[in-house]
Amino acid sequence: MWQTDYESNMNASREAGKIEGKKEGKIEGKKEGKIEGKKEGKKEGKIEMARDLLALGVPAETIQKASGLTNEEIRKLRSSN
């Protein structure tokens, strides 16, 4: 009898642990997703700014300093306009 209770409690504990682990995983995934989304948004903002500056005739070196984009990224933007 006690063995059955023990096994039942162990199974319940394992199941509770799985549920808690899934909750923690979802929370961590959401945090990582928000961080990644912010990074992508910042990058897109820099690219948009660089496009606007290129359209105004601002030198690539100045755009690089202002945006943090690489020369290669700016060159690609220039060729896509």
CNS distance restraints for C-alpha pairs under 8 A (distance, minus, plus):
assign (resid   1 and name CA) (resid   5 and name CA) 6.49 0.50 0.50
assign (resid   2 and name CA) (resid   6 and name CA) 6.04 0.50 0.50
assign (resid   3 and name CA) (resid   7 and name CA) 6.09 0.50 0.50
assign (resid   4 and name CA) (resid   8 and name CA) 6.03 0.50 0.50
assign (resid   5 and name CA) (resid   9 and name CA) 6.06 0.50 0.50
assign (resid   6 and name CA) (resid  10 and name CA) 6.10 0.50 0.50
assign (resid   7 and name CA) (resid  11 and name CA) 6.10 0.50 0.50
assign (resid   8 and name CA) (resid  12 and name CA) 6.18 0.50 0.50
assign (resid   9 and name CA) (resid  13 and name CA) 6.05 0.50 0.50
assign (resid  10 and name CA) (resid  14 and name CA) 6.11 0.50 0.50
assign (resid  11 and name CA) (resid  15 and name CA) 6.17 0.50 0.50
assign (resid  12 and name CA) (resid  16 and name CA) 6.12 0.50 0.50
assign (resid  13 and name CA) (resid  17 and name CA) 6.07 0.50 0.50
assign (resid  14 and name CA) (resid  18 and name CA) 6.20 0.50 0.50
assign (resid  15 and name CA) (resid  19 and name CA) 6.28 0.50 0.50
assign (resid  16 and name CA) (resid  20 and name CA) 6.14 0.50 0.50
assign (resid  17 and name CA) (resid  21 and name CA) 6.00 0.50 0.50
assign (resid  18 and name CA) (resid  22 and name CA) 6.18 0.50 0.50
assign (resid  19 and name CA) (resid  23 and name CA) 6.32 0.50 0.50
assign (resid  20 and name CA) (resid  24 and name CA) 6.21 0.50 0.50
assign (resid  21 and name CA) (resid  25 and name CA) 6.04 0.50 0.50
assign (resid  22 and name CA) (resid  26 and name CA) 6.18 0.50 0.50
assign (resid  23 and name CA) (resid  27 and name CA) 6.30 0.50 0.50
assign (resid  24 and name CA) (resid  28 and name CA) 6.12 0.50 0.50
assign (resid  25 and name CA) (resid  29 and name CA) 6.00 0.50 0.50
assign (resid  26 and name CA) (resid  30 and name CA) 6.16 0.50 0.50
assign (resid  27 and name CA) (resid  31 and name CA) 6.32 0.50 0.50
assign (resid  28 and name CA) (resid  32 and name CA) 6.22 0.50 0.50
assign (resid  29 and name CA) (resid  33 and name CA) 6.03 0.50 0.50
assign (resid  30 and name CA) (resid  34 and name CA) 6.17 0.50 0.50
assign (resid  31 and name CA) (resid  35 and name CA) 6.31 0.50 0.50
assign (resid  32 and name CA) (resid  36 and name CA) 6.12 0.50 0.50
assign (resid  33 and name CA) (resid  37 and name CA) 5.97 0.50 0.50
assign (resid  34 and name CA) (resid  38 and name CA) 6.15 0.50 0.50
assign (resid  35 and name CA) (resid  39 and name CA) 6.34 0.50 0.50
assign (resid  36 and name CA) (resid  40 and name CA) 6.23 0.50 0.50
assign (resid  37 and name CA) (resid  41 and name CA) 6.06 0.50 0.50
assign (resid  38 and name CA) (resid  42 and name CA) 6.14 0.50 0.50
assign (resid  39 and name CA) (resid  43 and name CA) 6.25 0.50 0.50
assign (resid  40 and name CA) (resid  44 and name CA) 6.15 0.50 0.50
assign (resid  41 and name CA) (resid  45 and name CA) 6.17 0.50 0.50
assign (resid  42 and name CA) (resid  46 and name CA) 6.29 0.50 0.50
assign (resid  43 and name CA) (resid  47 and name CA) 6.23 0.50 0.50
assign (resid  44 and name CA) (resid  48 and name CA) 6.09 0.50 0.50
assign (resid  45 and name CA) (resid  49 and name CA) 6.14 0.50 0.50
assign (resid  46 and name CA) (resid  50 and name CA) 6.07 0.50 0.50
assign (resid  46 and name CA) (resid  67 and name CA) 5.59 0.50 0.50
assign (resid  46 and name CA) (resid  68 and name CA) 7.87 0.50 0.50
assign (resid  46 and name CA) (resid  69 and name CA) 7.44 0.50 0.50
assign (resid  47 and name CA) (resid  51 and name CA) 6.19 0.50 0.50
assign (resid  47 and name CA) (resid  67 and name CA) 7.91 0.50 0.50
assign (resid  47 and name CA) (resid  69 and name CA) 7.80 0.50 0.50
assign (resid  47 and name CA) (resid  77 and name CA) 7.99 0.50 0.50
assign (resid  48 and name CA) (resid  52 and name CA) 6.34 0.50 0.50
assign (resid  49 and name CA) (resid  53 and name CA) 6.19 0.50 0.50
assign (resid  49 and name CA) (resid  67 and name CA) 7.62 0.50 0.50
assign (resid  50 and name CA) (resid  54 and name CA) 6.03 0.50 0.50
assign (resid  50 and name CA) (resid  63 and name CA) 6.10 0.50 0.50
assign (resid  50 and name CA) (resid  67 and name CA) 6.93 0.50 0.50
assign (resid  50 and name CA) (resid  74 and name CA) 7.22 0.50 0.50
assign (resid  50 and name CA) (resid  77 and name CA) 7.92 0.50 0.50
assign (resid  51 and name CA) (resid  55 and name CA) 6.19 0.50 0.50
assign (resid  51 and name CA) (resid  77 and name CA) 6.59 0.50 0.50
assign (resid  51 and name CA) (resid  78 and name CA) 7.57 0.50 0.50
assign (resid  52 and name CA) (resid  56 and name CA) 6.41 0.50 0.50
assign (resid  53 and name CA) (resid  57 and name CA) 6.40 0.50 0.50
assign (resid  53 and name CA) (resid  58 and name CA) 5.41 0.50 0.50
assign (resid  53 and name CA) (resid  63 and name CA) 6.96 0.50 0.50
assign (resid  54 and name CA) (resid  58 and name CA) 5.47 0.50 0.50
assign (resid  54 and name CA) (resid  59 and name CA) 7.29 0.50 0.50
assign (resid  54 and name CA) (resid  60 and name CA) 7.40 0.50 0.50
assign (resid  54 and name CA) (resid  63 and name CA) 7.87 0.50 0.50
assign (resid  54 and name CA) (resid  78 and name CA) 6.94 0.50 0.50
assign (resid  58 and name CA) (resid  62 and name CA) 6.84 0.50 0.50
assign (resid  58 and name CA) (resid  63 and name CA) 6.91 0.50 0.50
assign (resid  59 and name CA) (resid  63 and name CA) 6.48 0.50 0.50
assign (resid  60 and name CA) (resid  64 and name CA) 6.03 0.50 0.50
assign (resid  60 and name CA) (resid  71 and name CA) 7.22 0.50 0.50
assign (resid  60 and name CA) (resid  74 and name CA) 6.73 0.50 0.50
assign (resid  61 and name CA) (resid  65 and name CA) 6.33 0.50 0.50
assign (resid  61 and name CA) (resid  71 and name CA) 7.64 0.50 0.50
assign (resid  62 and name CA) (resid  66 and name CA) 6.15 0.50 0.50
assign (resid  63 and name CA) (resid  67 and name CA) 5.80 0.50 0.50
assign (resid  63 and name CA) (resid  68 and name CA) 7.82 0.50 0.50
assign (resid  63 and name CA) (resid  69 and name CA) 7.69 0.50 0.50
assign (resid  63 and name CA) (resid  74 and name CA) 7.91 0.50 0.50
assign (resid  64 and name CA) (resid  68 and name CA) 5.26 0.50 0.50
assign (resid  64 and name CA) (resid  69 and name CA) 5.20 0.50 0.50
assign (resid  64 and name CA) (resid  70 and name CA) 6.14 0.50 0.50
assign (resid  64 and name CA) (resid  71 and name CA) 6.59 0.50 0.50
assign (resid  64 and name CA) (resid  74 and name CA) 7.41 0.50 0.50
assign (resid  65 and name CA) (resid  69 and name CA) 7.72 0.50 0.50
assign (resid  69 and name CA) (resid  73 and name CA) 6.15 0.50 0.50
assign (resid  69 and name CA) (resid  74 and name CA) 6.73 0.50 0.50
assign (resid  70 and name CA) (resid  74 and name CA) 6.36 0.50 0.50
assign (resid  71 and name CA) (resid  75 and name CA) 6.00 0.50 0.50
assign (resid  72 and name CA) (resid  76 and name CA) 6.20 0.50 0.50
assign (resid  73 and name CA) (resid  77 and name CA) 6.31 0.50 0.50
assign (resid  74 and name CA) (resid  78 and name CA) 6.14 0.50 0.50
assign (resid  75 and name CA) (resid  79 and name CA) 6.23 0.50 0.50
assign (resid  76 and name CA) (resid  80 and name CA) 6.15 0.50 0.50
assign (resid  77 and name CA) (resid  81 and name CA) 6.51 0.50 0.50
